[in-house]
Amino acid sequence: MYELARYWIAMPISLLIISTGTIARVWCLSKANRIPVHHTILVLFGFVFMWGLFGPAGIVHPRSAAMRTQCRSNLKYIGLAFHNYHDDWKTFPPAALKPQSMSWRIALLPHLDEKTIAALYDFHEPWNSVTNLRLQQTKINDYSCPARPKQSDSHGNYYTSCLVPTGDRTIFNNARGTPLSAIKDGTSNTLLAIEACGTKIIWTEPREVDFVVNQVSINGPGATKGESDSMFSSWHYGGVQVVLADGSARFLQKVINPSILRSLLTKDANGNASGDW
């Protein structure tokens, strides 16, 4: 992803160099052969237009754009599944459900039109029992970001790109589950699920990202290129996809204010995340 971004950023810079060189060469000709000033202005205007179209703020490779759209669609579907679960149980699922610490990703399967896969899971055994291990090699598209180049480990066990934030005062801070009524900051200001492609967590594993342990930032550096150690990490240029407690999906910009990012993680931060973000 990062090489692709640099490649597309280099394009408008190259256009600038070429345009500047061309204009300079024309103006070095004799007065009789110089192009009119208004023509020069048109050339410069054309470059500015190209920069706005292809510059860092507007760079979107067609395939990258499609994958980003698909990823957001997946997360919106996950958000809907969370709310359907809430309709049934009057609470969001906890990050891990007892007695055998089953992941919320398993609990949501029936609400993701994956009832057949859910039926194969033995709820009475641990997630990594012999019976449940086979499910690790089943890909659930809604939990996978299409932009992530490595979707599974060397054994063919699929990773999840979607995790939930855990820790004190998050939606997933208890073993009972959180009802919508407990989200005091408003569902549009509280994070429900996030992209965390820097992790290598198998989709059936009941393990998430704790904001006390993980660095609360977006697409920060990591030991391996393209695999950020940040709590929020994706293969999308400039930010990550997230699901809010109202069920909507949104692209969270890397440049977001750190204090706002932290307040979005908690369900009762006194409304500090309100406003433009």
Backbone as CSV, one residue per row, in Angstrom:
resi,resn,N_x,N_y,N_z,CA_x,CA_y,CA_z,C_x,C_y,C_z
1,MET,0.829,-1.201,0.000,0.000,0.000,0.000,0.864,1.252,0.000
2,TYR,1.931,1.259,0.851,2.723,2.458,1.015,3.555,2.756,-0.233
3,GLU,4.064,1.669,-0.914,4.776,1.894,-2.165,3.847,2.458,-3.227
4,LEU,2.606,1.953,-3.251,1.629,2.432,-4.224,1.321,3.905,-3.998
5,ALA,1.193,4.278,-2.740,0.902,5.679,-2.436,2.044,6.578,-2.887
6,ARG,3.294,6.153,-2.615,4.439,6.958,-3.033,4.508,7.079,-4.549
7,TYR,4.146,5.989,-5.234,4.171,5.999,-6.696,3.220,7.053,-7.244
8,TRP,2.002,7.088,-6.700,1.015,8.036,-7.198,1.310,9.458,-6.755
9,ILE,1.973,9.621,-5.628,2.376,10.957,-5.202,3.457,11.493,-6.123
10,ALA,4.323,10.588,-6.618,5.418,11.008,-7.497,4.907,11.505,-8.842
11,MET,3.745,11.047,-9.265,3.220,11.435,-10.571,3.008,12.939,-10.702
12,PRO,2.264,13.589,-9.775,2.069,15.032,-9.926,3.365,15.816,-9.766
13,ILE,4.301,15.315,-8.967,5.597,15.989,-8.831,6.336,15.961,-10.161
14,SER,6.265,14.825,-10.834,6.889,14.717,-12.156,6.226,15.668,-13.136
15,LEU,4.890,15.775,-13.055,4.172,16.713,-13.922,4.622,18.145,-13.669
16,LEU,4.851,18.479,-12.408,5.312,19.824,-12.066,6.664,20.122,-12.692
17,ILE,7.581,19.167,-12.578,8.925,19.362,-13.137,8.862,19.512,-14.647
18,ILE,8.079,18.634,-15.290,7.968,18.680,-16.751,7.321,19.982,-17.204
19,SER,6.235,20.382,-16.514,5.528,21.605,-16.889,6.413,22.829,-16.708
20,THR,7.116,22.877,-15.590,7.992,24.020,-15.326,9.106,24.105,-16.363
21,GLY,9.695,22.952,-16.687,10.763,22.924,-17.684,10.274,23.343,-19.057
22,THR,9.083,22.889,-19.415,8.525,23.236,-20.726,8.252,24.725,-20.845
23,ILE,7.623,25.285,-19.795,7.313,26.721,-19.806,8.587,27.554,-19.853
24,ALA,9.581,27.148,-19.072,10.842,27.884,-19.045,11.522,27.861,-20.416
25,ARG,11.462,26.702,-21.065,12.096,26.574,-22.379,11.406,27.466,-23.409
26,VAL,10.053,27.491,-23.351,9.315,28.322,-24.297,9.640,29.792,-24.107
27,TRP,9.753,30.216,-22.859,10.017,31.635,-22.591,11.464,32.026,-22.886
28,CYS,12.297,31.034,-23.032,13.686,31.325,-23.410,13.845,31.526,-24.913
29,LEU,12.786,31.217,-25.673,12.832,31.438,-27.111,12.778,32.940,-27.416
30,SER,12.913,33.275,-28.671,12.847,34.681,-29.059,11.467,35.241,-28.767
31,LYS,11.385,36.571,-28.633,10.113,37.203,-28.321,9.044,36.859,-29.337
32,ALA,9.466,36.719,-30.581,8.497,36.462,-31.655,7.846,35.093,-31.505
33,ASN,8.609,34.165,-30.886,8.097,32.804,-30.774,7.482,32.492,-29.408
34,ARG,7.500,33.477,-28.524,6.950,33.224,-27.201,5.427,33.053,-27.276
35,ILE,4.910,32.169,-26.456,3.467,31.982,-26.416,2.847,33.111,-25.611
36,PRO,1.620,33.477,-25.897,0.953,34.552,-25.149,0.862,34.221,-23.667
37,VAL,0.786,35.283,-22.880,0.730,35.106,-21.428,-0.478,34.281,-21.015
38,HIS,-1.628,34.544,-21.663,-2.830,33.818,-21.260,-2.715,32.333,-21.546
39,HIS,-1.921,31.962,-22.561,-1.695,30.541,-22.821,-0.877,29.920,-21.696
40,THR,0.099,30.688,-21.227,0.925,30.207,-20.117,0.081,29.996,-18.875
41,ILE,-0.826,30.935,-18.646,-1.704,30.821,-17.485,-2.576,29.571,-17.593
42,LEU,-3.032,29.273,-18.815,-3.847,28.089,-19.016,-3.063,26.819,-18.706
43,VAL,-1.778,26.811,-19.097,-0.931,25.655,-18.816,-0.791,25.462,-17.308
44,LEU,-0.525,26.573,-16.603,-0.380,26.498,-15.158,-1.686,26.066,-14.489
45,PHE,-2.811,26.586,-15.014,-4.107,26.197,-14.468,-4.333,24.697,-14.665
46,GLY,-3.916,24.205,-15.819,-4.053,22.774,-16.089,-3.253,21.941,-15.114
47,PHE,-2.048,22.424,-14.771,-1.238,21.691,-13.806,-1.894,21.688,-12.423
48,VAL,-2.393,22.868,-12.030,-3.048,22.958,-10.724,-4.224,21.997,-10.654
49,PHE,-4.972,21.903,-11.746,-6.102,20.972,-11.799,-5.622,19.532,-11.644
50,MET,-4.543,19.186,-12.336,-4.001,17.839,-12.255,-3.510,17.540,-10.843
51,TRP,-2.905,18.532,-10.205,-2.419,18.336,-8.845,-3.590,18.083,-7.880
52,GLY,-4.673,18.848,-8.055,-5.836,18.638,-7.208,-6.455,17.273,-7.428
53,LEU,-6.338,16.775,-8.670,-6.931,15.490,-8.999,-6.087,14.332,-8.523
54,PHE,-4.748,14.487,-8.675,-3.865,13.368,-8.391,-2.947,13.592,-7.198
55,GLY,-3.033,14.778,-6.578,-2.154,15.079,-5.451,-2.467,14.221,-4.244
56,PRO,-1.687,14.375,-3.156,-1.836,13.517,-1.981,-3.259,13.454,-1.441
57,ALA,-4.012,14.559,-1.500,-5.369,14.553,-0.951,-6.342,13.822,-1.859
58,GLY,-5.987,13.710,-3.155,-6.941,13.120,-4.072,-6.481,11.838,-4.715
59,ILE,-5.314,11.328,-4.266,-4.783,10.118,-4.869,-5.604,8.904,-4.454
60,VAL,-6.232,8.275,-5.395,-6.936,7.029,-5.127,-6.794,6.140,-6.354
61,HIS,-5.975,5.115,-6.227,-5.853,4.160,-7.322,-7.214,3.480,-7.497
62,PRO,-7.657,3.279,-8.760,-8.985,2.697,-8.984,-9.229,1.420,-8.199
63,ARG,-8.247,0.515,-8.182,-8.424,-0.748,-7.469,-8.446,-0.512,-5.962
64,SER,-7.604,0.418,-5.486,-7.585,0.740,-4.065,-8.920,1.328,-3.626
65,ALA,-9.488,2.172,-4.483,-10.780,2.778,-4.170,-11.860,1.713,-4.056
66,ALA,-11.831,0.737,-4.942,-12.824,-0.334,-4.914,-12.678,-1.178,-3.649
67,MET,-11.429,-1.460,-3.271,-11.198,-2.259,-2.068,-11.606,-1.487,-0.819
68,ARG,-11.361,-0.189,-0.818,-11.766,0.631,0.327,-13.287,0.659,0.456
69,THR,-13.975,0.746,-0.675,-15.438,0.725,-0.666,-15.963,-0.612,-0.173
70,GLN,-15.337,-1.702,-0.629,-15.762,-3.034,-0.204,-15.517,-3.231,1.281
71,CYS,-14.381,-2.745,1.761,-14.056,-2.864,3.179,-15.092,-2.123,4.027
72,ARG,-15.443,-0.926,3.595,-16.438,-0.151,4.332,-17.794,-0.858,4.310
73,SER,-18.136,-1.455,3.177,-19.388,-2.200,3.077,-19.398,-3.373,4.055
74,ASN,-18.247,-4.062,4.175,-18.138,-5.178,5.121,-18.393,-4.706,6.547
75,LEU,-17.781,-3.571,6.895,-17.923,-3.070,8.257,-19.354,-2.596,8.544
76,LYS,-20.004,-2.031,7.549,-21.404,-1.630,7.730,-22.276,-2.858,8.001
77,TYR,-21.954,-3.946,7.325,-22.703,-5.183,7.524,-22.460,-5.730,8.931
78,ILE,-21.217,-5.595,9.410,-20.890,-6.018,10.769,-21.648,-5.152,11.775
79,GLY,-21.718,-3.857,11.510,-22.471,-2.965,12.384,-23.935,-3.356,12.462
80,LEU,-24.510,-3.712,11.315,-25.902,-4.162,11.289,-26.071,-5.452,12.082
81,ALA,-25.080,-6.356,11.952,-25.138,-7.624,12.682,-25.089,-7.387,14.193
82,PHE,-24.273,-6.438,14.630,-24.204,-6.087,16.048,-25.587,-5.649,16.551
83,HIS,-26.258,-4.838,15.760,-27.562,-4.328,16.185,-28.638,-5.408,16.143
84,ASN,-28.523,-6.320,15.197,-29.461,-7.442,15.175,-29.256,-8.333,16.395
85,TYR,-28.006,-8.512,16.783,-27.699,-9.267,18.001,-28.298,-8.545,19.202
86,HIS,-28.143,-7.225,19.230,-28.688,-6.430,20.330,-30.212,-6.552,20.393
87,ASP,-30.844,-6.607,19.245,-32.299,-6.769,19.211,-32.724,-8.085,19.873
88,ASP,-31.905,-9.117,19.675,-32.229,-10.432,20.230,-31.914,-10.546,21.717
89,TRP,-30.783,-9.947,22.126,-30.279,-10.161,23.484,-30.325,-8.896,24.352
90,LYS,-30.758,-7.786,23.772,-30.856,-6.504,24.494,-29.504,-5.993,24.979
91,THR,-28.458,-6.449,24.350,-27.106,-6.003,24.666,-26.179,-6.376,23.520
92,PHE,-25.083,-5.642,23.357,-24.057,-6.060,22.411,-23.323,-7.252,23.019
93,PRO,-22.753,-8.123,22.195,-22.029,-9.257,22.780,-20.759,-8.776,23.467
94,PRO,-20.317,-9.453,24.514,-19.008,-9.121,25.081,-17.923,-9.555,24.106
95,ALA,-16.698,-9.101,24.324,-15.606,-9.462,23.418,-15.411,-10.971,23.369
96,ALA,-15.586,-11.618,24.514,-15.489,-13.073,24.597,-16.643,-13.593,25.441
97,LEU,-17.337,-14.603,24.926,-18.486,-15.172,25.620,-18.081,-16.459,26.327
98,LYS,-18.499,-16.595,27.566,-18.217,-17.825,28.312,-19.266,-18.876,27.942
99,PRO,-19.081,-20.178,28.269,-18.087,-20.691,29.207,-16.719,-20.966,28.615
100,GLN,-16.602,-21.052,27.303,-15.314,-21.405,26.698,-14.679,-20.232,25.956
101,SER,-14.990,-19.031,26.386,-14.378,-17.825,25.801,-14.503,-17.795,24.283
102,MET,-15.722,-17.824,23.824,-15.999,-17.766,22.391,-15.957,-16.313,21.914
103,SER,-15.335,-16.069,20.790,-15.218,-14.715,20.253,-16.566,-14.164,19.817
104,TRP,-16.685,-12.843,19.910,-17.890,-12.170,19.406,-18.063,-12.412,17.915
105,ARG,-16.959,-12.675,17.208,-17.057,-12.924,15.763,-17.822,-14.212,15.469
106,ILE,-17.719,-15.175,16.370,-18.515,-16.394,16.240,-19.977,-16.089,16.557
107,ALA,-20.191,-15.305,17.610,-21.560,-14.989,18.035,-22.345,-14.241,16.958
108,LEU,-21.632,-13.455,16.135,-22.326,-12.669,15.102,-22.587,-13.447,13.816
109,LEU,-22.005,-14.616,13.666,-22.133,-15.372,12.412,-23.586,-15.546,11.948
110,PRO,-24.518,-15.918,12.821,-25.903,-16.073,12.346,-26.487,-14.775,11.798
111,HIS,-25.986,-13.633,12.263,-26.495,-12.340,11.804,-25.739,-11.834,10.567
112,LEU,-24.754,-12.607,10.124,-23.991,-12.274,8.918,-24.308,-13.260,7.794
113,ASP,-25.446,-13.927,7.911,-25.842,-14.955,6.937,-24.825,-16.084,6.868
114,GLU,-24.242,-16.416,8.005,-23.261,-17.499,8.081,-23.717,-18.549,9.091
115,LYS,-25.004,-18.893,9.050,-25.545,-19.862,10.005,-24.944,-21.251,9.816
116,THR,-24.597,-21.577,8.588,-23.994,-22.887,8.320,-22.644,-23.007,9.004
117,ILE,-21.836,-21.948,8.909,-20.527,-21.945,9.566,-20.702,-21.952,11.079
118,ALA,-21.646,-21.176,11.578,-21.896,-21.119,13.019,-22.285,-22.486,13.566
119,ALA,-23.021,-23.264,12.778,-23.472,-24.583,13.216,-22.313,-25.563,13.370
120,LEU,-21.193,-25.293,12.714,-20.030,-26.174,12.800,-19.195,-25.923,14.042
121,TYR,-19.446,-24.794,14.695,-18.653,-24.433,15.871,-19.231,-25.106,17.112
122,ASP,-18.346,-25.741,17.891,-18.775,-26.394,19.125,-18.656,-25.392,20.267
123,PHE,-19.781,-24.880,20.726,-19.805,-23.853,21.761,-19.352,-24.368,23.126
124,HIS,-19.254,-25.670,23.254,-18.889,-26.253,24.542,-17.398,-26.551,24.629
125,GLU,-16.665,-26.265,23.565,-15.228,-26.495,23.556,-14.491,-25.188,23.329
126,PRO,-13.213,-25.123,23.726,-12.427,-23.905,23.503,-12.290,-23.605,22.011
127,TRP,-11.999,-22.359,21.703,-11.899,-21.935,20.310,-10.811,-22.683,19.545
128,ASN,-9.768,-23.134,20.257,-8.652,-23.816,19.598,-8.661,-25.323,19.823
129,SER,-9.839,-25.868,20.144,-9.950,-27.324,20.272,-9.849,-27.961,18.892
130,VAL,-9.645,-29.258,18.867,-9.515,-29.974,17.589,-10.754,-29.771,16.726
131,THR,-11.910,-29.779,17.353,-13.166,-29.609,16.620,-13.270,-28.228,15.989
132,ASN,-12.851,-27.216,16.717,-13.023,-25.831,16.247,-11.864,-25.309,15.404
133,LEU,-10.741,-26.027,15.435,-9.587,-25.568,14.660,-9.876,-25.510,13.163
134,ARG,-10.694,-26.419,12.681,-10.955,-26.483,11.235,-11.614,-25.214,10.711
135,LEU,-12.357,-24.513,11.585,-13.026,-23.292,11.150,-12.045,-22.166,10.851
136,GLN,-10.851,-22.272,11.395,-9.861,-21.226,11.172,-9.484,-21.106,9.697
137,GLN,-9.637,-22.188,8.961,-9.292,-22.187,7.544,-10.489,-21.865,6.654
138,THR,-11.549,-21.387,7.276,-12.725,-20.905,6.542,-12.695,-19.386,6.550
139,LYS,-12.707,-18.786,5.404,-12.634,-17.326,5.319,-14.025,-16.718,5.424
140,ILE,-14.168,-15.757,6.354,-15.392,-14.981,6.468,-15.097,-13.614,5.857
141,ASN,-15.642,-13.357,4.684,-15.286,-12.147,3.935,-15.539,-10.861,4.714
142,ASP,-16.589,-10.847,5.519,-16.907,-9.626,6.254,-15.841,-9.261,7.283
143,TYR,-15.069,-10.237,7.725,-14.011,-9.967,8.698,-12.656,-9.702,8.041
144,SER,-12.613,-9.738,6.714,-11.342,-9.584,5.996,-11.352,-8.322,5.149
145,CYS,-10.314,-7.512,5.285,-10.172,-6.344,4.421,-9.551,-6.786,3.101
146,PRO,-10.192,-6.505,1.972,-9.658,-6.952,0.682,-8.315,-6.315,0.321
147,ALA,-7.988,-5.187,0.962,-6.719,-4.518,0.668,-5.549,-5.160,1.405
148,ARG,-5.826,-5.998,2.366,-4.768,-6.650,3.145,-4.103,-7.716,2.288
149,PRO,-2.799,-7.586,2.012,-2.159,-8.519,1.082,-2.007,-9.937,1.617
150,LYS,-1.822,-10.085,2.915,-1.663,-11.415,3.502,-2.863,-11.700,4.379
151,GLN,-3.757,-12.569,3.904,-5.018,-12.833,4.578,-4.941,-13.975,5.593
152,SER,-3.900,-14.809,5.494,-3.821,-15.978,6.369,-2.379,-16.271,6.739
153,ASP,-2.192,-17.166,7.719,-0.842,-17.541,8.127,-0.330,-18.682,7.252
154,SER,0.820,-19.205,7.595,1.446,-20.252,6.764,0.663,-21.565,6.785
155,HIS,-0.251,-21.721,7.730,-1.068,-22.938,7.820,-2.438,-22.761,7.159
156,GLY,-2.662,-21.613,6.592,-3.945,-21.372,5.935,-5.039,-20.932,6.883
157,ASN,-4.674,-20.500,8.085,-5.662,-20.004,9.045,-5.881,-18.516,8.790
158,TYR,-7.128,-18.127,8.615,-7.437,-16.754,8.206,-7.408,-15.776,9.384
159,TYR,-6.781,-14.623,9.118,-6.755,-13.542,10.094,-8.071,-12.765,10.041
160,THR,-8.321,-12.027,11.099,-9.406,-11.053,11.077,-8.809,-9.658,10.962
161,SER,-9.415,-8.814,10.155,-9.004,-7.410,10.053,-9.848,-6.543,10.970
162,CYS,-10.930,-7.101,11.467,-11.882,-6.352,12.301,-11.806,-6.839,13.743
163,LEU,-11.515,-5.927,14.644,-11.461,-6.225,16.062,-12.272,-5.188,16.830
164,VAL,-12.482,-5.441,18.117,-13.177,-4.465,18.944,-12.200,-3.905,19.977
165,PRO,-12.343,-2.638,20.327,-11.466,-2.048,21.347,-11.913,-2.472,22.743
166,THR,-10.957,-2.906,23.550,-11.263,-3.297,24.923,-10.503,-2.400,25.889
167,GLY,-10.874,-2.468,27.144,-10.264,-1.628,28.156,-11.324,-0.899,28.957
168,ASP,-10.900,-0.226,29.985,-11.811,0.459,30.889,-12.690,1.465,30.151
169,ARG,-14.006,1.367,30.372,-15.017,2.290,29.864,-15.305,2.134,28.368
170,THR,-14.749,1.119,27.737,-15.132,0.839,26.353,-16.452,0.060,26.363
171,ILE,-17.024,-0.122,25.190,-18.246,-0.930,25.096,-17.971,-2.364,25.528
172,PHE,-16.741,-2.816,25.324,-16.398,-4.215,25.596,-15.542,-4.347,26.855
173,ASN,-15.963,-3.700,27.918,-15.183,-3.697,29.162,-15.728,-4.658,30.213
174,ASN,-16.667,-5.513,29.816,-17.204,-6.453,30.795,-17.605,-7.752,30.108
175,ALA,-17.873,-8.764,30.921,-18.194,-10.095,30.398,-19.679,-10.298,30.171
176,ARG,-20.488,-9.296,30.450,-21.940,-9.430,30.318,-22.475,-8.836,29.021
177,GLY,-21.722,-7.901,28.438,-22.213,-7.196,27.261,-22.755,-5.840,27.660
178,THR,-22.770,-4.918,26.727,-23.196,-3.538,27.002,-24.459,-3.191,26.217
179,PRO,-25.491,-2.698,26.881,-26.699,-2.262,26.168,-26.512,-0.859,25.612
180,LEU,-27.297,-0.501,24.652,-27.221,0.833,24.058,-27.431,1.932,25.099
181,SER,-28.240,1.661,26.102,-28.530,2.669,27.120,-27.313,3.062,27.943
182,ALA,-26.268,2.224,27.913,-25.057,2.510,28.690,-24.076,3.402,27.932
183,ILE,-24.378,3.694,26.670,-23.489,4.530,25.857,-23.910,5.983,26.033
184,LYS,-23.300,6.645,26.991,-23.717,7.988,27.391,-23.259,9.083,26.427
185,ASP,-22.200,8.845,25.671,-21.680,9.865,24.752,-22.443,9.940,23.441
186,GLY,-23.357,9.003,23.247,-24.083,8.953,21.987,-23.472,7.901,21.082
187,THR,-24.312,7.161,20.403,-23.827,6.057,19.576,-22.999,6.521,18.378
188,SER,-23.183,7.770,17.954,-22.404,8.277,16.810,-21.045,8.800,17.237
189,ASN,-20.750,8.770,18.533,-19.463,9.237,19.053,-18.716,8.151,19.809
190,THR,-19.107,6.896,19.587,-18.477,5.788,20.308,-18.147,4.666,19.331
191,LEU,-16.920,4.180,19.407,-16.467,3.140,18.486,-16.927,1.758,18.938
192,LEU,-17.406,1.005,17.958,-17.874,-0.352,18.205,-16.846,-1.376,17.726
193,ALA,-16.319,-1.177,16.530,-15.311,-2.078,15.971,-14.368,-1.267,15.091
194,ILE,-13.153,-1.764,14.944,-12.130,-1.027,14.205,-11.318,-1.963,13.314
195,GLU,-10.631,-1.369,12.349,-9.650,-2.117,11.574,-8.352,-2.182,12.362
196,ALA,-7.775,-3.375,12.437,-6.493,-3.564,13.108,-5.700,-4.613,12.344
197,CYS,-5.326,-4.257,11.117,-4.633,-5.197,10.228,-3.190,-5.446,10.653
198,GLY,-2.678,-4.624,11.568,-1.320,-4.845,12.058,-1.223,-6.057,12.965
199,THR,-2.361,-6.518,13.461,-2.377,-7.712,14.306,-2.424,-8.964,13.442
200,LYS,-2.056,-10.066,14.010,-2.171,-11.356,13.331,-3.026,-12.268,14.197
201,ILE,-4.281,-11.887,14.304,-5.215,-12.619,15.144,-6.133,-13.457,14.257
202,ILE,-6.173,-14.759,14.516,-7.057,-15.657,13.768,-8.506,-15.269,14.067
203,TRP,-9.348,-15.324,13.072,-10.698,-14.756,13.207,-11.535,-15.434,14.287
204,THR,-11.269,-16.695,14.619,-12.030,-17.379,15.664,-11.462,-17.139,17.055
205,GLU,-10.290,-16.539,17.140,-9.621,-16.352,18.432,-10.260,-15.221,19.236
206,PRO,-10.576,-15.445,20.499,-11.167,-14.402,21.334,-10.102,-13.457,21.897
207,ARG,-9.486,-12.716,21.018,-8.442,-11.758,21.414,-8.659,-10.458,20.653
208,GLU,-8.542,-9.324,21.343,-8.830,-8.033,20.734,-7.674,-7.059,20.983
209,VAL,-7.927,-5.760,20.802,-6.903,-4.746,21.031,-7.315,-3.879,22.223
210,ASP,-6.455,-3.836,23.216,-6.709,-3.078,24.439,-6.016,-1.722,24.325
211,PHE,-6.761,-0.632,24.522,-6.159,0.683,24.332,-5.196,1.059,25.459
212,VAL,-5.183,0.261,26.532,-4.197,0.493,27.593,-2.849,-0.099,27.190
213,VAL,-2.893,-1.203,26.461,-1.673,-1.908,26.052,-1.159,-1.394,24.712
214,ASN,-2.055,-1.202,23.755,-1.662,-0.805,22.400,-1.561,0.709,22.260
215,GLN,-0.705,1.154,21.376,-0.547,2.577,21.101,-1.793,3.109,20.406
216,VAL,-2.420,4.116,20.999,-3.644,4.674,20.420,-3.272,5.675,19.338
217,SER,-3.074,5.157,18.136,-2.768,5.986,16.973,-3.208,5.223,15.735
218,ILE,-3.112,5.863,14.579,-3.566,5.267,13.327,-2.405,5.085,12.365
219,ASN,-2.224,3.850,11.908,-1.205,3.517,10.899,0.182,4.038,11.268
220,GLY,0.570,3.820,12.517,1.909,4.182,12.952,2.928,3.169,12.456
221,PRO,4.197,3.345,12.803,5.243,2.417,12.345,5.120,1.058,13.013
222,GLY,5.782,0.078,12.428,5.794,-1.271,12.986,7.100,-1.959,12.659
223,ALA,7.348,-3.090,13.307,8.588,-3.831,13.082,8.671,-4.355,11.650
224,THR,7.512,-4.688,11.080,7.444,-5.188,9.706,6.757,-4.152,8.835
225,LYS,7.324,-3.892,7.677,6.773,-2.884,6.787,5.325,-3.207,6.425
226,GLY,4.460,-2.216,6.588,3.058,-2.393,6.258,2.225,-2.997,7.370
227,GLU,2.877,-3.392,8.471,2.143,-3.967,9.597,2.349,-3.068,10.810
228,SER,1.480,-2.119,10.980,1.601,-1.125,12.032,1.364,-1.722,13.412
229,ASP,2.096,-1.191,14.396,1.892,-1.592,15.788,0.805,-0.759,16.457
230,SER,0.249,0.199,15.720,-0.801,1.044,16.284,-2.060,0.232,16.548
231,MET,-2.869,0.738,17.454,-4.141,0.086,17.752,-5.040,0.071,16.523
232,PHE,-5.029,1.171,15.756,-5.778,1.279,14.506,-4.789,1.114,13.348
233,SER,-5.037,0.167,12.481,-4.114,-0.021,11.359,-4.836,-0.629,10.174
234,SER,-4.501,-0.144,8.990,-5.139,-0.657,7.777,-4.178,-0.533,6.613
235,TRP,-4.586,-1.053,5.464,-3.837,-0.918,4.218,-4.469,0.142,3.320
236,HIS,-5.300,0.988,3.917,-5.890,2.108,3.194,-5.048,3.353,3.441
237,TYR,-4.766,4.087,2.387,-3.943,5.281,2.512,-4.661,6.368,3.306
238,GLY,-4.015,6.850,4.360,-4.519,8.010,5.086,-5.418,7.755,6.260
239,GLY,-5.734,6.489,6.575,-6.604,6.247,7.713,-7.110,4.819,7.785
240,VAL,-8.155,4.620,8.581,-8.737,3.285,8.783,-10.259,3.365,8.744
241,GLN,-10.862,2.217,8.498,-12.309,2.110,8.561,-12.716,1.705,9.984
242,VAL,-13.805,2.260,10.466,-14.310,1.922,11.801,-15.829,1.777,11.754
243,VAL,-16.360,1.109,12.769,-17.811,0.993,12.939,-18.185,1.718,14.220
244,LEU,-19.162,2.597,14.122,-19.651,3.310,15.296,-20.811,2.549,15.938
245,ALA,-21.115,2.914,17.178,-22.155,2.197,17.919,-23.545,2.379,17.327
246,ASP,-23.712,3.352,16.440,-25.011,3.490,15.767,-25.127,2.563,14.563
247,GLY,-24.062,1.790,14.311,-24.072,0.827,13.217,-23.484,1.343,11.922
248,SER,-23.126,2.610,11.877,-22.574,3.190,10.651,-21.067,2.928,10.556
249,ALA,-20.564,2.929,9.330,-19.130,2.773,9.084,-18.573,4.114,8.621
250,ARG,-17.351,4.397,9.042,-16.752,5.689,8.711,-15.251,5.526,8.531
251,PHE,-14.674,6.359,7.663,-13.222,6.356,7.464,-12.607,7.360,8.428
252,LEU,-11.753,6.878,9.301,-11.135,7.711,10.328,-9.771,8.180,9.824
253,GLN,-9.601,9.491,9.689,-8.370,10.048,9.142,-7.204,9.883,10.116
254,LYS,-6.030,9.608,9.570,-4.815,9.446,10.364,-4.498,10.701,11.177
255,VAL,-4.904,11.872,10.676,-4.560,13.145,11.317,-5.544,13.548,12.411
256,ILE,-6.429,12.674,12.814,-7.404,13.005,13.848,-6.698,13.414,15.139
257,ASN,-7.293,14.327,15.866,-6.746,14.756,17.149,-6.658,13.561,18.100
258,PRO,-5.478,13.296,18.691,-5.311,12.129,19.572,-6.291,12.090,20.741
259,SER,-6.616,13.242,21.309,-7.540,13.259,22.443,-8.949,12.869,22.002
260,ILE,-9.338,13.284,20.801,-10.642,12.890,20.267,-10.664,11.395,19.978
261,LEU,-9.557,10.882,19.440,-9.466,9.456,19.144,-9.650,8.634,20.418
262,ARG,-9.028,9.075,21.492,-9.168,8.372,22.766,-10.604,8.450,23.294
263,SER,-11.219,9.594,23.151,-12.581,9.741,23.671,-13.582,8.901,22.874
264,LEU,-13.284,8.659,21.601,-14.157,7.815,20.790,-14.148,6.363,21.266
265,LEU,-13.076,5.978,21.938,-12.951,4.600,22.399,-13.846,4.300,23.592
266,THR,-14.204,5.323,24.340,-14.989,5.107,25.555,-16.443,5.514,25.353
267,LYS,-17.306,4.897,26.125,-18.746,5.126,25.968,-19.273,6.241,26.854
268,ASP,-18.414,6.766,27.738,-18.869,7.810,28.656,-17.764,8.830,28.926
269,ALA,-17.269,9.405,27.823,-16.183,10.392,27.934,-16.722,11.821,28.000
270,ASN,-17.962,11.950,28.443,-18.591,13.262,28.605,-18.716,14.046,27.300
271,GLY,-18.881,13.316,26.217,-19.127,13.974,24.949,-17.944,14.673,24.333
272,ASN,-16.716,14.322,24.721,-15.537,15.014,24.193,-15.303,14.774,22.716
273,ALA,-15.943,13.763,22.167,-15.725,13.454,20.751,-16.712,14.163,19.843
274,SER,-17.605,14.949,20.429,-18.600,15.608,19.605,-17.965,16.671,18.718
275,GLY,-18.624,16.982,17.624,-18.094,17.982,16.696,-17.500,17.331,15.475
276,ASP,-16.684,18.093,14.739,-16.081,17.592,13.498,-14.864,16.743,13.815
277,TRP,-14.895,15.540,13.302,-13.734,14.650,13.416,-13.767,13.661,12.255
